[in-house]
Every structure is written in structure tokens, then in C-alpha cells.
Amino acid sequence: MTQQQKSKAAEGVGTTLNILDTLVSQSERAWGVRELAEYLGLSRTTTNRVLSQLCEEGLARQTSDSSYTVGPRLCVLSSMLFSSHPVLSRGAEVLDTIRQQVGGTVFMSVQAIDGQRCFVVQESETETPVRYRIEPGNILPTYAGAAGQAILSQLDEACWPDQVRTFTDKTLTVSEQRNDRLRQVRQQQFSVSVGQHIVGAAGIAVPFRFSPALLGSVSASRPEWEFKEEIVPKVVSVLKKELGALEAAAAIAYQKAGEENL
């Protein structure tokens, strides 16, 4: 295979992954070919071809009105991943352990392909009348909020956005201020956010590597009125200590993947 052929193959894989990423991350809606092509900056021909191939494999599904959504095979594969992936199989136990030590709601997030978003994959929630609640499957920005900033700070600065959406009056919309904040997070290896993404929510997050190609974070969040600066060192210490179990599980996943490729 020539270098040009390799480049085209890599580009094709990237296009397919971007389409899958959009179908999964925005699974609450069905996409028309034109709408999806415009959203991703692709040609309609390319988008239609990839969607047709994904439907043939069961990874996408065409609805009665010719729109596209997540396919049945992808749903099954996702379920299998949750039950078999070492990080996810250990995640619930680790999140419960952290929550028992620091309280609040503790959740794990994993970056999306573009680095501008992340997904909540697991959570452990304290059963109290008033609490900060976040459901698995929720999409969070990586440029606002502790969970996302912990991830974005670890990516190359070329991935950091120039313009962002304003969520609250505390969102860091000025790129210089936001980038300085991300560099600080990268140096200290934890992020603190109070009301940057969701009004009334405060969080502390620590990054970790979910896989060789994906970053993740674990966050301890609570209502803003329950947050005090003096709790940050303890929460960070607990997060970093307990994340050792997830990093060990990730190492098992790397090793297993390597053995399967031999």
C-alpha cells in the first residue's frame, strides 16, 4: 500500500468514527444525510456511503423517514463493553469507594473523539434529599466544568477551542484566561470548577488515561452551597489514590489488547 493509499484509508476511518461518534453522542435524535453532512463538514455522497455501510453492519439504523440513528449491533457491543472492559467493570466499585469517603456525586467521564466533549459513563450518587445528579450518557463540554477541563488540559493545546459556548456567568469565555486555567490544571493534575458549566454545581476532578487513545476523568461533585475550598486537598488526595485501581485496570486492558494483536 502506498503512502497516499494509507492516508486515504486513515481519512476514511476518521470519517467513519466521526459519524459513529455523532450518532452515539446525540442518540436522542435521528439524523438526515444532509443534516449530518453539514454538521460534520462532509459531502453528502461520503456521508450517505458511510451510513449505508454502517447500516449493513448493524452499527447504524435507517428509520422509516430515512433518517439514521444508532444500530442494534452497536447497542449490543456497548453492553458487552461495559460488562467486559476492565476499567468499566471496576469503575462502579471505585466510584462507590470514593463517594463513601468524600460524599456528593462521583462520576467517570471519557473524552469524545473531537476532544471538545466528554461522556459520563458511570456514576455513584449519595441518596440525600438535595444532591447534584448526573446521568450516564450525559454529554459535557471539556472547556467548562471540572470533569471536562481535567480531560482537555491533558490534550495538545492545538485541540483547545478558540471560541466556546457560554453556560453561566462564570464560564471562562476569554481564551487567554481559559488556556491559562487549563495549563494550571495540567500542572497540578486536578481541576476545580464552581458554577462554570451548571449553575449551582461545584466539582473537583482528576484525569486518567482510559485507553491509549482516550482520556478520562473522575469527578466528585456537589451543590455549590455545600462546597468549601478547604475540602479540595482531601478530595484530590482520595481521587488520586483510588484512581490507582482504574489505572491498573486500564493497564490490564492495554496488555490484553496487545496479546490479542500478536
C-alpha positions in Angstrom: 0.0 0.0 0.0 1.4 3.4 -1.0 1.6 6.3 1.4 -1.2 8.0 -0.4 -3.4 5.0 -0.1 -2.6 4.8 3.6 -3.6 8.4 4.0 -6.9 7.9 2.3 -7.6 4.8 4.4 -6.8 6.7 7.6 -9.1 9.6 6.4 -11.9 7.1 5.7 -11.5 5.6 9.2 -11.6 9.0 10.7 -14.8 9.9 8.8 -16.5 6.7 9.9 -15.5 7.3 13.5 -16.8 10.9 13.4 -20.1 9.7 12.1 -20.4 7.0 14.7 -19.4 9.4 17.4 -22.2 11.8 16.4 -24.8 9.1 16.2 -23.8 7.8 19.7 -23.2 11.2 21.4 -26.5 12.6 20.1 -28.5 9.4 20.1 -31.6 11.3 21.3 -32.2 12.4 17.7 -32.2 10.9 14.2 -30.0 12.4 11.5 -30.8 13.0 7.9 -28.0 12.6 5.4 -27.9 16.3 4.5 -28.1 17.4 8.2 -25.3 15.1 9.3 -23.1 16.1 6.4 -23.5 19.8 7.1 -22.9 19.2 10.8 -19.6 17.3 10.2 -18.5 19.3 7.2 -18.6 16.3 4.9 -20.0 15.8 1.4 -23.5 14.2 1.2 -22.1 11.4 -1.0 -19.5 10.4 1.5 -21.9 10.7 4.4 -24.5 8.6 2.6 -21.9 5.9 1.6 -20.6 5.6 5.2 -24.1 5.4 6.7 -25.1 2.7 4.2 -22.0 0.7 5.2 -22.8 1.2 8.9 -26.3 0.0 8.3 -25.1 -3.1 6.6 -23.0 -3.9 9.7 -25.8 -3.1 12.1 -23.9 -0.2 13.6 -26.4 2.3 12.3 -30.2 2.0 11.6 -32.3 3.8 9.0 -35.7 4.9 10.3 -39.0 4.9 8.5 -38.4 8.5 7.5 -35.0 7.8 6.0 -33.1 9.3 9.0 -30.3 7.5 10.8 -29.7 6.6 14.4 -27.7 4.1 16.5 -27.9 0.5 15.2 -28.8 -2.7 17.2 -25.3 -4.2 16.9 -23.7 -1.1 18.3 -26.1 -1.2 21.3 -25.1 -4.9 21.9 -21.4 -4.1 21.5 -21.8 -1.2 24.0 -23.4 -3.5 26.5 -20.7 -6.1 26.1 -18.0 -3.4 26.5 -19.5 -2.3 29.8 -19.5 -5.9 31.1 -16.1 -6.9 29.9 -13.8 -3.8 29.9 -11.6 -3.9 33.0 -11.9 -0.1 33.7 -15.7 -0.2 33.5 -16.1 -3.4 35.4 -14.0 -1.9 38.2 -15.5 1.5 37.9 -18.6 1.1 39.9 -16.7 -0.2 42.9 -14.1 2.5 42.7 -16.7 5.3 42.4 -18.6 3.9 45.4 -15.4 3.8 47.4 -14.7 7.4 46.6 -18.2 8.6 47.3 -18.2 6.9 50.7 -15.0 8.9 51.6 -15.9 12.3 50.2 -19.7 12.3 49.8 -21.6 14.0 46.9 -21.9 12.5 43.5 -18.9 10.8 41.9 -18.8 10.1 38.2 -16.4 8.9 35.5 -16.2 10.7 32.1 -14.4 9.7 28.9 -13.5 12.1 26.1 -15.2 12.1 22.7 -13.1 11.9 19.6 -13.0 15.6 18.9 -11.8 16.4 22.4 -14.4 19.2 22.8 -16.9 16.9 24.6 -16.9 14.0 27.1 -19.4 11.4 28.1 -20.5 10.4 31.6 -20.1 6.6 31.6 -20.7 5.7 35.3 -21.8 7.4 38.5 -22.3 6.8 42.2 -24.8 9.1 43.9 -25.4 9.8 47.5 -29.1 9.3 48.5 -29.9 12.6 50.0 -32.9 14.9 49.5 -30.8 17.6 47.8 -28.0 16.4 45.6 -26.2 17.1 42.3 -27.4 14.5 39.9 -25.8 13.5 36.5 -26.9 10.5 34.4 -24.6 8.2 32.5 -24.8 9.1 28.8 -24.8 12.9 29.5 -22.6 14.9 27.3 -20.4 17.5 28.9 -18.1 20.2 27.4 -14.4 19.8 28.1 -13.9 23.5 28.2 -16.2 24.2 31.1 -16.6 22.2 34.3 -14.2 20.2 36.3 -14.7 16.8 34.6 -14.1 18.2 31.1 -11.2 20.5 32.0 -9.4 17.7 33.6 -9.5 15.9 30.3 -8.9 18.9 27.9 -5.9 20.0 29.9 -4.1 16.8 29.0 -4.7 17.2 25.3 -2.3 19.0 22.9 -3.0 22.8 23.1 -3.9 22.6 19.4 -7.1 20.9 20.5 -8.1 23.7 22.8 -11.0 25.7 21.3 -10.8 29.4 20.5 -14.5 30.1 20.9 -16.8 28.4 23.4 -20.4 28.4 24.4 -21.4 30.5 27.5 -23.2 28.3 30.0 -23.2 30.6 33.1 -21.7 34.0 34.0 -18.7 32.0 35.4 -17.9 30.3 32.2 -14.3 31.2 31.0 -15.1 32.7 27.6 -11.9 34.6 27.2 -9.5 32.2 25.5 -6.4 33.6 27.3 -7.9 33.1 30.7 -9.3 29.7 29.8 -6.0 28.5 28.4 -4.1 29.7 31.5 -6.6 27.8 33.6 -6.0 24.6 31.6 -2.3 24.9 31.9 -2.7 25.2 35.6 -4.9 22.1 35.7 -2.3 20.2 33.6 0.5 21.2 36.1 -1.4 20.3 39.3 -3.3 17.3 37.8 -6.7 18.2 39.1 -9.4 20.7 38.3 -11.9 22.6 40.4 -15.0 24.3 39.0 -17.7 26.2 40.7 -20.7 27.1 38.6 -18.7 27.2 35.3 -20.9 24.8 33.4 -24.1 24.3 35.5 -25.4 27.0 37.9 -25.2 25.8 41.5 -22.9 22.9 40.8 -19.3 22.5 42.1 -16.9 19.8 41.2 -13.3 18.5 41.7 -11.8 16.2 39.0 -8.7 14.2 38.4 -7.7 13.0 34.9 -6.5 9.5 34.0 -5.9 7.5 30.8 -8.8 5.3 29.9 -7.0 3.8 27.0 -4.0 4.6 24.8 -6.2 6.8 22.7 -8.7 8.1 25.2 -8.5 10.2 28.3 -10.9 10.1 31.2 -11.6 11.8 34.5 -13.3 11.0 37.8 -15.2 13.9 39.5 -16.6 14.5 42.9 -19.5 17.0 42.6 -22.0 18.5 45.0 -24.3 21.5 45.2 -22.3 24.8 45.2 -23.7 25.8 48.6 -22.0 22.7 50.1 -18.6 23.4 48.5 -15.8 24.8 50.6 -12.2 25.4 49.4 -10.7 23.6 52.4 -12.1 20.2 51.2 -10.2 20.4 47.9 -6.9 18.8 49.2 -8.7 15.9 50.8 -10.9 15.2 47.8 -8.0 15.4 45.4 -6.0 13.0 47.6 -8.8 10.5 47.7 -9.4 10.7 43.9 -5.7 10.2 43.1 -5.4 7.3 45.5 -8.4 5.4 44.3 -7.7 6.1 40.6 -4.8 3.8 41.0 -7.3 0.9 40.7 -8.7 2.3 37.5 -5.2 2.8 36.0 -4.3 -0.7 37.0 -7.4 -2.0 35.2 -6.5 0.2 32.2 -3.1 -1.5 32.1 -4.8 -4.9 32.0 -6.9 -3.7 29.1 -3.7 -2.5 27.2 -2.0 -5.8 27.9 -4.9 -7.9 26.8 -5.3 -5.8 23.6 -1.6 -6.3 22.9 -1.7 -10.0 23.4 -4.7 -10.3 21.0 -2.8 -8.4 18.3 0.2 -10.8 18.5 
